[in-house]
Amino acid sequence: MRRFLPLVALLAASPAWAEVELSFYGGWQGAPDGGVTLSGDATLPDAEASGDEATGDSSQLGLRATWWAENGFGIALDYSHFGIDADDEAVAANGLALDGLDTFTVNGMRRWEEAFGSVTPYVGAGLGLAIADVEIEGGGSADASGPAVSWVAGASVPLTDSLSVFGEYEGTYSRLDGETDGGGNLDGDPVTNSINLGVSFSF
């Protein structure tokens, strides 16, 4: 997170930003197109755990800070944690599972205030970093990281001048690369699709 601190300070100090919005959200996600591949490990055969076998009731938690300009454009810093677990059959057959995925992205945002009465739709997309934990059956683990892409579309409804609630769809794509405890190589390209609900505080 330290790499984001200079950007946070710059955005907070800029007089061009008319509003700062802090959002907390959670939801449900699946990873139908994700995959993690393990190879080159002396203690395990080549194996592949496909995101097609990920459970459908995994959870997501996130935090987003958005700096909005008066013209409806904004910049957001977004952190999301995805609990992505392969089902029992995938672990038994392949020997590994993507246990969790964290993404940190910088997003360009666009919203349309007063376009639909009290409902404010918004969209966004960004680039950043993904970090994953992979559990290996029988003991051992692997850490993998790489670039991430995110995209989001949703709508918010105000409750007060400074408090609002929102619902959204959020997707991510990550390109992971790493090593296992035993010296093997790990790579993957999980895709997540999430439905989130959250609350935002504006100031």
C-alpha positions in Angstrom: 0.0 0.0 0.0 3.0 2.4 0.5 3.2 2.8 -3.3 -0.2 4.5 -3.3 0.5 7.0 -0.5 2.0 9.7 -2.7 -1.0 9.5 -5.1 -3.4 9.7 -2.1 -1.6 12.8 -0.8 -1.6 14.4 -4.3 -5.3 13.8 -4.8 -6.3 15.0 -1.4 -4.4 18.2 -1.8 -5.8 19.1 -5.3 -8.5 21.8 -5.2 -10.0 20.4 -8.5 -11.7 17.5 -6.6 -15.1 18.5 -5.4 -15.9 15.5 -3.3 -14.1 12.6 -1.6 -16.1 9.4 -1.2 -15.1 6.4 1.0 -16.9 3.2 0.2 -17.1 -0.2 2.0 -18.6 -3.2 0.2 -19.1 -6.9 0.2 -20.6 -9.4 -2.0 -20.7 -12.8 -3.8 -18.4 -13.8 -6.6 -17.5 -16.7 -8.9 -14.4 -17.4 -11.0 -15.7 -19.3 -14.0 -12.8 -18.5 -16.3 -9.9 -18.6 -13.8 -7.2 -21.2 -13.7 -4.0 -22.0 -11.7 -1.3 -24.3 -13.1 1.5 -25.9 -11.1 4.5 -27.5 -12.7 8.2 -28.3 -12.2 7.7 -29.4 -8.5 9.7 -32.5 -7.6 7.1 -33.5 -5.0 4.0 -33.1 -7.1 3.1 -34.1 -10.6 2.0 -31.4 -13.1 -1.5 -30.3 -12.0 -4.1 -27.8 -13.0 -7.0 -26.5 -10.9 -9.5 -24.7 -13.1 -11.7 -21.9 -11.9 -14.5 -23.7 -13.6 -14.6 -25.8 -10.5 -14.5 -22.9 -8.0 -17.4 -22.8 -5.6 -20.2 -20.4 -6.4 -20.7 -19.0 -2.9 -17.3 -17.4 -2.3 -17.2 -14.0 -0.7 -15.6 -10.6 -1.5 -14.8 -7.6 0.7 -13.5 -4.3 -0.5 -12.6 -0.7 0.2 -12.6 2.1 -2.3 -11.6 5.8 -2.0 -12.8 8.0 -4.9 -12.0 11.6 -5.7 -14.8 13.1 -7.8 -14.4 16.2 -9.9 -17.3 18.5 -10.6 -17.6 17.2 -14.2 -18.5 13.7 -13.1 -15.1 12.1 -13.6 -13.0 10.7 -10.8 -10.1 8.6 -9.7 -10.4 5.7 -7.3 -8.1 3.6 -5.3 -9.7 0.2 -4.9 -8.7 -2.8 -2.7 -10.6 -6.1 -3.0 -10.2 -9.4 -1.2 -11.7 -12.5 -2.9 -12.2 -15.8 -1.2 -11.8 -18.2 -4.2 -11.9 -21.9 -3.2 -11.8 -24.9 -5.5 -14.3 -27.5 -4.6 -13.3 -30.8 -2.9 -13.2 -32.7 -6.2 -10.8 -30.2 -7.7 -8.4 -30.4 -4.7 -8.5 -34.2 -4.6 -7.9 -34.6 -8.3 -5.3 -31.8 -8.9 -3.6 -31.2 -5.5 -3.9 -27.4 -5.3 -6.5 -24.6 -4.9 -6.5 -20.8 -5.1 -7.3 -19.9 -1.5 -7.5 -16.1 -1.8 -6.9 -13.3 -4.1 -6.2 -9.6 -3.3 -6.2 -6.8 -5.9 -5.1 -3.2 -5.6 -6.1 -1.0 -8.6 -6.2 2.6 -9.6 -9.4 3.2 -11.5 -10.8 5.9 -13.7 -14.4 6.6 -12.8 -17.4 8.3 -14.4 -20.8 9.0 -12.8 -24.0 10.7 -13.9 -25.6 12.7 -11.1 -29.3 13.6 -11.3 -29.6 11.7 -14.6 -32.2 9.3 -13.2 -33.6 11.3 -10.2 -32.0 10.2 -7.0 -30.2 7.2 -8.6 -26.6 7.9 -9.7 -25.2 5.3 -12.1 -21.4 5.0 -12.5 -18.8 3.0 -14.3 -15.0 2.6 -14.0 -12.0 0.6 -15.0 -8.4 0.4 -13.8 -5.0 -1.3 -13.6 -3.0 -2.5 -10.6 -1.5 -5.5 -8.7 -2.9 -8.9 -7.8 -1.5 -11.1 -5.0 -2.7 -14.7 -4.5 -2.3 -17.5 -1.9 -2.4 -21.0 -3.2 -2.8 -24.0 -0.9 -1.2 -27.4 -1.9 -2.9 -30.6 -0.7 -0.7 -32.5 1.7 1.1 -29.4 2.9 2.9 -26.5 1.4 1.8 -23.3 -0.2 2.7 -20.8 -2.9 2.6 -17.1 -3.3 1.9 -15.5 -6.7 1.5 -12.0 -7.9 1.2 -10.0 -11.1 -0.8 -7.3 -12.9 -4.5 -6.9 -12.5 -7.3 -5.3 -14.5 -10.7 -4.3 -13.0 -14.0 -3.0 -14.3 -17.1 -1.9 -12.4 -20.6 -0.7 -13.2 -23.3 0.2 -10.6 -25.6 2.8 -9.1 -25.9 4.6 -5.8 -28.8 6.1 -3.9 -28.4 8.8 -1.2 -29.8 8.4 2.3 -28.4 11.7 3.6 -26.2 14.5 2.3 -23.1 12.4 3.2 -24.3 8.8 3.3 -25.4 6.6 0.4 -25.9 2.9 -0.5 -25.0 1.2 -3.7 -25.1 -2.0 -5.7 -22.7 -2.9 -8.4 -21.1 -5.5 -10.7 -17.3 -5.8 -10.5 -15.0 -7.9 -12.6 -11.2 -8.5 -12.4 -8.6 -10.3 -14.5 -5.2 -11.2 -12.9 -2.1 -12.6 -14.5 -0.2 -14.5 -11.7 3.3 -15.9 -11.5 5.1 -17.4 -8.5 6.9 -20.3 -6.9 5.9 -23.0 -4.5 7.7 -24.0 -1.2 9.2 -27.0 -3.0 10.7 -24.9 -5.9 7.9 -25.5 -8.4 6.5 -22.9 -10.8 3.0 -21.5 -10.5 1.1 -19.4 -12.9 -2.6 -18.5 -13.5 -5.1 -16.1 -15.0 -8.2 -16.1 -12.7 -11.2 -14.0 -13.7 -13.7 -13.0 -11.1 -17.3 -11.8 -11.4 -18.9 -10.2 -8.4 -22.2 -8.7 -7.3 -21.5 -6.2 -4.4 -23.6 -4.1 -2.0 -22.1 -1.3 0.0 -22.2 2.0 1.8 -20.4 5.2 1.0 -19.5 8.3 3.1 -18.9 11.6 1.2 -17.0 14.6 2.5 
